[in-house]
């Protein structure tokens, strides 16, 4: 008989969204959207009459989880009954003795892995599900190291459910969370692996193994591009699995670039940003806008003031200054003056710490204002 699994991972309920620098109210709305997405996943599972739901870890943020969210989770999974829910905890929702997974009250249809050792859950014949858990945020070991399917499992089709990092065949390091290779999966006796950890959807099929990362149902950062949702895995005996990705995300992060070249004052730049907002329909998007190009000496990039003038055109707007001064810094650095020494020091610092470029450019702007005996305009 056909058997369908709804697979997802990395929902990260109660995430802080701190890395995206979202203000508190916007972050709160994003957290509410994560809840709405879980409700949508449950609704989808019921509508499609799936036979099981698998969750490959990072369902919630262990350090941020509040009792309200814990009660919400239990209610939503109870709403799924009698559909079984299988959870393989990850590094963000590790299943140690004090965790919600071990101390919480869960509906009878929920099964949770709480050991490093792979263990089996029997599904309707001919399938079985094998899973293990992260017991701390820093678990680095390979769950499949030394694992061999018991002989008694020979008549069943084993499916692997893990929160793990799929690594290249020549991988030798141990810094990744629970690294494993396609060879590890195959030699462990599995042809199908339902995985979590990567937030971008990824399907790898080679070496006799199908490894499926559904990705996070919602993007959680500006760097997380592409569609986000869940994957339906359609199984039939003696047939290859059929994957059906279903996009669900309501959050949309976008990273854009805009040149300031030719803008001699702030209002010209503001007009340029407003034109961009009108062209791109960004009112429902969380936007990181990188200002690039050569900035005229008269242009004051007061990011907070600029943001206030244009933010209504975006769901959220975060401005980054990645401009460079429209002056010959190399020539100025050669001056035998205090200004020359100041610029030389900043250029050297930017070479050593390119990731701090925006900070050093801001310092350069303040310094040049001071050397030109201007009132210093703080950003």
C-alpha positions, -999 to +999 in steps of 0.1 A: +000+000+000+012+036-006+026+053+025+031+091+027+054+109+051+053+147+057+088+156+065+102+189+079+128+203+103+143+235+116+112+255+125+130+271+154+099+281+174+107+311+198+137+321+177+151+355+187+158+367+151+187+386+167+212+379+138+189+397+114+189+428+137+151+429+136+135+453+161+116+437+190+081+441+175+091+428+141+108+398+157+077+391+178+056+391+146+081+367+130+078+343+160+040+344+157+044+335+120+064+304+130+034+293+151+011+299+122+033+279+099+032+249+123-006+252+123-005+252+085+018+221+085-007+203+107-036+213+085-017+201+054-010+167+070-046+162+078-058+175+044-034+152+025-042+122+048-005+115+054+005+083+072+032+099+094+049+132+102+087+133+107+106+162+123+144+162+120+153+184+148+154+221+158+117+223+162+122+250+188+149+271+205+157+253+237+171+283+255+142+306+245+113+282+248+084+294+270+057+274+286+031+289+263+049+275+232+053+241+249+015+239+255+009+250+219+031+223+205+013+196+225-021+209+213-011+210+177+003+175+177-027+162+195-048+178+167-028+155+143-039+123+160-041+095+151-013+105+126+020+096+144+047+122+148+083+112+150+109+136+163+147+134+161+159+163+184+187+185+170+214+208+185+189+237+192+163+215+209+186+189+224+168+161+244+188+160+276+172+149+309+159+185+316+145+191+282+109+195+272+112+163+252+119+143+284+100+163+310+071+175+290+037+159+285+031+148+249+001+133+232+001+096+227+008+099+189+042+116+195+074+095+195+107+112+204+142+099+202+161+105+235+193+086+230+225+089+209+220+052+199+198+046+169+166+029+177+137+016+156+101+026+154+079+001+135+057+016+108+031-003+088+049-030+068+072-030+051+087+002+066+105+011+098+120+043+110+154+046+128+163+077+147+186+092+174+188+125+193+213+153+201+216+153+239+235+186+240+239+217+217+275+207+210+271+171+198+296+165+171+298+127+167+286+106+138+254+088+149+261+061+122+296+053+133+299+016+137+261+011+132+248-020+114+211-028+110+202-059+131+195-090+111+159-091+124+152-059+104+160-076+071+124-079+060+116-042+065+126-012+045+145+010+070+143+049+068+168+071+086+156+102+105+183+124+119+194+160+126+229+158+109+253+175+086+258+157+053+296+159+046+318+151+016+332+116+013+367+128+023+355+146+054+379+143+083+370+171+106+346+171+136+334+207+138+301+201+121+271+190+140+267+152+137+286+149+104+279+118+082+285+109+046+264+091+020+287+061+025+278+061+062+241+061+054+245+033+028+268+012+049+244+016+078+218-002+057+196+028+046+186+039+011+164+068+023+175+094+049+152+122+061+175+148+075+175+182+092+200+210+100+204+228+067+178+256+063+180+255+025+161+227+007+186+200-005+181+166-021+211+144-028+207+111-047+238+091-054+257+060-042+224+042-038+211+067-012+184+094-013+191+121+013+164+147+018+167+180+036+133+198+035+149+230+047+133+253+072+096+259+067+103+296+071+135+316+063+151+328+095+178+351+082+186+374+053+210+347+039+183+321+036+171+323+000+148+303-021+115+286-014+108+272+021+082+246+031+078+209+037+083+177+017+059+149+012+076+116+007+055+091-012+065+055-007+054+023-024+070-012-020+095-019-048+092+016-061+115+046-058+104+073-034+086+103-050+092+137-034+067+165-034+079+199-021+052+222-008+061+259-003+045+273+029+067+303+039+050+336+046+082+354+058+104+368+030+139+381+035+156+401+007+191+415+003+194+443-022+221+467-033+218+504-043+245+527-055+248+561-040+270+573-069+258+607-081+239+616-049+253+648-035+229+650-006+206+628+014+173+637-003+186+624-036+194+591-021+160+590-003+143+595-037+163+566-051+154+543-023+117+552-026+118+544-063+134+510-056+106+503-030+079+512-056+094+489-082+099+459-060+067+455-039+086+452-007+059+462+017+056+426+030+093+418+029+121+421+054+148+439+035+185+445+040+196+473+017+234+476+011+244+511+000+273+508-024+294+529-048+314+561-043+299+586-018+304+622-025+320+642+003+289+663+008+266+632+012+260+624+049+249+588+053+228+592+084+213+557+082+188+561+110+174+594+096+172+579+061+155+548+073+128+568+090+120+586+057+117+555+036+107+526+059+070+527+050+078+512+017+091+480+033+079+454+058+112+461+076+143+479+063+179+476+076+204+498+058+241+488+055+268+513+045+292+495+021+301+527+002+336+541-004+345+578-003+347+595-037+382+607-028+416+593-035+424+577-001+457+564-013+469+600-022+456+613+011+473+585+030+507+595+016+505+630+032+531+635+060+503+648+082+481+637+111+453+632+085+476+610+064+485+589+094+448+585+104+439+573+069+469+549+067+458+533+100+422+529+089+432+514+055+455+489+073+427+480+097+403+474+068+427+451+052+431+431+084+394+430+092+374+433+060+343+422+078+345+454+098+346+476+067+313+494+075+326+504+110+359+517+096+342+537+069+320+553+096+352+562+115+367+576+083+336+598+078+338+612+113+375+617+110+372+636+077+345+658+091+368+667+120+398+674+098+376+697+076+365+715+108+329+705+103+303+698+130+304+661+134+271+645+124+265+613+144+248+584+126 
